[in-house]
Amino acid sequence: MFSERFAIGVDVGGTNMRAASISPTGDILRKKVVAGSREPDQALDLIKALIRDMGGENAAAIGIGIPGRVDGWTGEVISGGFLDLSGKDLKGEIAQTFGLPVMVANDCGMALIGEARRGAASGLRNVVMLTIGTGIGGATMDGGKVVHGKRCAGQFGHLIVNVNGQPCPCGQRGCVETESSGTSLRRHLNEAGYSQETRFEHVLPLAISGDPNALAVMRAWAGPLRAAVNTLSAAVDPDVVILGGGMGHAALQALSFLPAAKNWYEIEIRGALLGDDAGVIGAGLAAFDLTGETGRPAAHAGKGLVMVNGVPGSGKSSLSHRLSSRTGWPVLALDTIKNPFLELIEDVDRPFNRVLGRASYKSIFSIVAEAPEGSTFIVDAWFGFQPRETLLEHVAMAGITGIVELWCHAPPETVGERYSSRASQRLPGHPGQSYVPELIELAKRAEPYHLGPVLDIDTTKPQDVESITTWVKNALFAT
């Protein structure tokens, strides 16, 4: 059916669900729109059916934008409003059904990816987007990457603009979603005495002509949105704010009826250019990012670092090579660089071994520094043997812009047993059996570095390398 490589983007909306097959450059090859469902099981069936209709069995990957709170690092749906899929393992079920890499993210974040690469924010790297529809979605991009925070940053629809305002499903009152969404526009129209059939396009010409009632509706609807935009400008200082979603352009027009007011936080506000297609385009492009294909957009400039971190004997080397076989990314291991010196230099004692360790550590990042933009490296090391400041200096020197950490650990006694069983195989210069008690104590207090998202891995348990690989790619490339 398809003559070129494609990914599938799915946008789950409040009224409709959309899916499209997307080319690597963001072109829509085929698209379908169906009425959505607020019932989780039915919604999941609709998503699967749309993916099949888009040729799911032949796709490179699948991206799905979901309204509500979605963990940007793992794809877990935390909570939802009109459609709550938090009880479903959406990502896992879609991956199992179609056998493809899957990215699940907040729908506004997906739309922002589309607008940043193909739409109103093209060429910009610091952008805020609000999608105005049934509710209000939000996302922000910093340095070309969507910001996730601890889990789900960007819930801008829940900025409070009226502490005594309408109750919100999130548990607060006066969220901008309760004042400036498409749903709240209906309330403003009703309160102004307009009939149930009256729509924005009916009131707009009245407001333009100066009708007081119509102007009051526009200002009641747009005023809280303007306050939220000013707050975002003060907090984030973006290049531009994009308004998208089904009511995005209507909201942009409504803002023009507010009185002019000079303040520190004036910011350019643009309407989205991709319309209802932003979500599926962004989801499709985000899905392509999971495949590790070349030709990544400028938003992904820089280099990626996968820190496979853990004390000696924590099981990190095995994981590093299994991850490398899945991704094609090279492994740079501290011992791999250091061991040739131990083979050629005689009588290496522990202090000199530490000197070689520091030199090998720096060599790893010198190699990364020489690599081209877009490269990703897996570094296998016990990073805790050097100060945090040293690592930060090396990261900056190497031009690394994306970091994830796989924290490998096991019970301290297990770590000691592993080290002891391999002590005779280590080259002279490495600590021997006498190091085991010290290592056990180190394992008790060792912690991850937290320079980026961290995935905790107990190496005494079976490891699902495919899931780990997907997590790593999501965390590095979820932009």
N, C-alpha and C positions, 0 to 999 in steps of 0.2 A: 504493500500500500504506500509506504514512504520510501522515497529514493535517497533521502539524506538522513544523517544522524539527528536525533531529536530527543528532547526530554519532555516530560509532561508536567505542566503546572496546573494546580487546582486551587481555586479561590472559594472558600466556604463563606458565603455572605448571609446576612440576616433574612433576605428574601429569596435570593437565588444562589445556586452553585454554578460555578463556571469551571471549565477545564479546557486546556488547549495543548496541542503539541507545539513545542517551541524549538526553533533552530538554535545552534550555538551562538548566533549573533542576535538573538532575541526576536526574530521574525515569527509571527503566528502562522503555522502551516495548516492548522485545522482547529476549530473551536466549537464548543457546545455549551449551551446554557439551559439549566433545568430549574424548576422550582425547588427550593430547599425544604428542609424539615427541621423541626425543633426537637424531634425525638431521636436520641442518640443512636439507637440501632438502625433506624431508617436512614439517618444521615450517613452512617458508615457504609450502608449498602449503596447509597447514592454515589458516594465517593468512589467506591470500587467500580460501580457500573460506568461512571464517567471515565475512569482510567482505562477500562477495557475498550470503551468506545474510541478513545484516543490512540489505540494501538499499544496498550501497556506492555504486551509481551515483547515488543520490539524496541522499547524505549531504552535510553541510556541510564536514566534515573528519574525519580519522581520528587517533586516539591509540592508541599501542601501548606497553604496559608489558613490559619484558624483564628477566629475571633476570640478574644479573652486573654487570659494569662497563660503563656507558653514558655517553658524553660528554654531559653535560647541556646543553651549548651547541649541539652540532651534531647529536646523535642517533646518532652513530657507535657501534656496538657494539664495545667494546674487547676484552672477553674474557668468557667465561661458564664455568659449572661443568658442571652436568648437561646443559645445552644451550648450545653455543657457536656463536653466529651472527656471530662476529667476522670471518669470511671473506665475509660477505654485506653488500651495500649495501641493507640492509632498508628504510631510509627511502626511498632513491631508487627501489627497485623497486616499492614499494607506491604511491608518488606517480605513477610512470609508468604503472602498471597501471590506477589508478583516476582519475588526473587531478585529485587533490584535495590540499589542504594536509595534511601528515602530521607528527605529532610522535611521536618515539620517545624513551622515557626509561626509567630504571630502574623496575622494577615496584613497589618499595616507595614510591618517590617518587610514583607515580601513586596508590597506595592512600592515601598521606598527604593528597594533594589531595582525594580523596573524603571522608576522615574530617574534614578541616578545614572543608569546605564543607557537608557533609551529615551528619556523624557525631559521633564522640566528642570531636573537637577543635573543634567549631563555636564560633566566637567567639573562639578563641585564636589568637595570632600567633607564638608561640614553642613549637614542639612537636617532640618526637623520636618516631619510630615504628620499631618492630621488627616484622617479619613472621616468624612462626615456622612453618616448614613443612618441606619437604625440606631446605632450608638455612635461613639467617637473613638476611633483607634488612634494610636500614636506610635511613632518610632523616631529614633534619632541616629544619625550617622556621624561618626567622628573619625577624621582621617581616612574616609572611604570605607569604614567598617561599621556595620550596625552594632550599636551598643546594647549589651545584654545585662550589664551589671552583675549582681550575684546570680540572678536567674532570669528576670523578666522586666528589665528596665523599659521605659517608654509607655507606661500606662497613663498617657497624658489626658485621656478622657476623664480621668478621676482627679485632675487638679481641681481643688475647691475654689469656686468663684463666688459663692454665696453661702456663708456659714449657716444661714437660716433657710436655705433653699429646699428644694424637693428631695425626698429620700432617694438614694441610689441603691441598686442591688449589691453594690460593693460594701454597704454598711455605713457609708458616709452620707452627708447631706450637702446639696449644692455643688456637686461635681459638674464640670462644664458639660458632660454628657447629658445631664438632666436639664440643661438650659439651652444648649445650642446644637443638639442633634436633630436629625430629621424627625424623630419621634416627638421631641419637644416643640418643634415648629408647629406640629399639629395642635399641641396644647395651646400655644400662643394664639393661633388662629381661632380656636374655639373660644378662648377667653375674650377675644376681641369681637366676638359676635358673628364671625364668618361661618358659613354653612360647612357641613362635613365634606362637601364636594370641592371646596375652595382649595387651590394649590398655590404654591409659590409663584408660578408663572402667571396666575390670575392677579396676585397682589402686587407683583413687581411694577407693572405699568402705573398702578394707582400710586405707589410710593414715588415713582419718578415724577408724577404730576403734582406731588405735594400733598396728597390725601393724608390728613393727620392720623387716621386710624391705621392705615397701611404703614405709614412711617413708624408708628409706635410698635407695630409687630416686628418690623425689620430691626429696630434698635433693641427691642427686648430679646430677640433671637441672636443678634450679632454681638451685642455688647459683652456678654460673658465670654464669648469666643475671643474677642479682642483682648480682654483681660488675661485669658490663658496664654495667648500668643506673646503678650508683653512679658509675662512671667517666664515663659520658655526662653525668650530673648535674653532676659536678665540672667537666667541660670545656665544656658547652653552657649549663647553667643554664636548662632549659626550664620552661615552665609545667606540663607534664605529659608523661609517656611513655605512648604508646599501644602495646599489644600486639595485633597482628592476625595474619592468615594462618590457615591451617587448624588450627594448634595454638595459636593465640594465647590463647584462653580457657583451654585446658588448662594452659598455662604460667602464666597468672595464678593459677589454682587451686593449682598446685604451689608457687608462691612463698609461699603462706600457711603452708606447712609448715616454712619456715625459722625458726630461732630469732629472736626480736625483738632488734634491735641498733640502738641510737641512734647516729647519726653525722651529720656535717655534710651529707651528700649524700642524705638521705632526700628522696624525690620521689614525688608522686602517680603511681600506675600505673593506667591504665584499660584495660579491654578495648575493642577496636574494636566499633563498633555496626553497621557495614555488612556484617560477615562477609565471605564470598567475593565480594561485589559491590563492595567498596571499590575494587578495581583497575579494573574496567570503568567505574565511575562516575567515578573520578578521571581516567582516560584520556579518557573522553568529554568531560568538562568542560575538560580541558587542550586537547583538540582544538578546542573552541569558541573558546578564547582565541586560536588562530591566525587566526580569521576576523575579528578586530577588531570583533566585534559589541558593541553597547552593553549595559549592564546587568551589567558585570563585578562579581564579588563584592568584599567589603571587603578581601580579601587582596591586591587589586590597587590599593588606594587609593594616591594619589600621582600623579606625572607622569613621563612617559618622555622621555628625551633620546637621540636618535640623533646622535652626533657624526660627521659626515662630515669627516674631518680630513686635511689634507695641505697642503704648501706651495703657493703660487701656481703654476699650471700643472700640477698633479698630476692633473687630471681629475675633481675632486670635484664640481664644479657639475653636470655632465651626469648623474653618478650620482645626485645628490640629487634631481633632478627626475624621473628615471625611477623612483626608489624612491617618491617622493611620488605618482606616477600609479598605482602599484600599491597603495598603502596608504591614500591619502586624507589622509595627515598633511601639514600645512603645512610648507613650507621657509622657514626664517629664515636668510638669507644676509648675511654681513657687508657685502659690497659693495652689496647691494640697499638696505640701510638707509643706508649712507654716501653712495652716489652722488647722491641728490637734493641733499645739502648741497654736494657738489662742483660740481653744476650751477649753484647759486645764489650760492655764495661765490667771489669772484674771487681770483686770485693765491694759491691754496693751495700752500704749499711742503710738503716732505716732513715736517718736524717737526709742522706743523699737521695733515697727513694722518694722522699717527700719533695725534694727539689725537682726531680724528674717529673713527679706528678703535677706540680705547678706549671712546669714548662709544657707538658703535654696538654694540660687544660687550656693554656693560652694558645697552643698550636691548633687545637680544635676550632677555636673561634677565628683564628687567622685564616684557616681553610674556608670557613663560611664567608669571611669577608671577601675572599677572592671569587666567590661564586656569583653567578648572574642574578639579577632581580627575579623573583618568582620561585627561587629554589627553596626546598624544604629539607631539613636535616633531622635525623634522629640521633640524639646524643645520649650515650649510655655512660652514666657516671654517678658516683656519690658526690652530689654537688655540695653537700654540707661540709666537705673538708676545706672549703675556701669561704671567706667572708662574703656575705650578700653583696656588699659594695663592689667586690672584685667581679662577681658575675654580671652585675649591672654595667660595669665598665666594658666588659667583653661583649655583652649584647649590643651596646651602643656602637662599639668599634666595628662589629660585624655587620651592622645595618639590619639587624633582626627587628621585625615589626610585629610579628605574631608569635606568641608562646603558649603552649599547653604543657601540662605536666602529668605524667603517669607516675603516681606514687606507689612504688612496689614495697611491700612489707610482708613480714611473717612473724610469728612469735619469736621473741629473742633467742630462746633455746634452739628453735629450729634453724635460725640464722647461724648460730654458733656451730651446730652439727653440720650444716652444709659447708661452711668454711673449713671446718676441721677435716671433712672427708676429701676435700680437694687441696689441702695444704701442700701435700707432697708433689702435686702437679704444677705448683706455682714456681716461677723462676726465682733464683736467689735474688734477694733484695726485697721481695715481698715479705711481709710479716708471716711468721710461721704459727705453730700451734700455740705458742705463748700469747698470741694476740687474741685468742678466742674469748677469754673472760672480759677483756676490754671491749671487744666487739659486741658481746651480749649487753653490756651496760650502754653502749652507744645506741644499740637497737631499741632500748627501752625509752630513750629520750629523743630519738631522731624524729623530725617532722618535715613535711613538704615545704617548698619555698614559697608557693603561692604568688608567683610572678604572672600567672595567668590562670585559666580554668584548670582545676585539678580533678583527675579521675583516680579514685582510691582503688587499688588492686591488691587483694590478698592472694599472694602467690601460692598459698597452700591449697587453693580451690581451683577447679577447672576454669580456664580462661577462654571466653568467647572472643577470639581475636577479630572476627568480623564485626561484632558490635563495638569493640574497642576502636577499630579502624574508623567506623562510621562516626563515633563520638569525636575522635581526633579531628577528622575532616570537618565536621560540623563546627567544632570549637575554633579551628583555625580559619575556616573559610565561610562562616555564616554571615556573609555580607551581601 
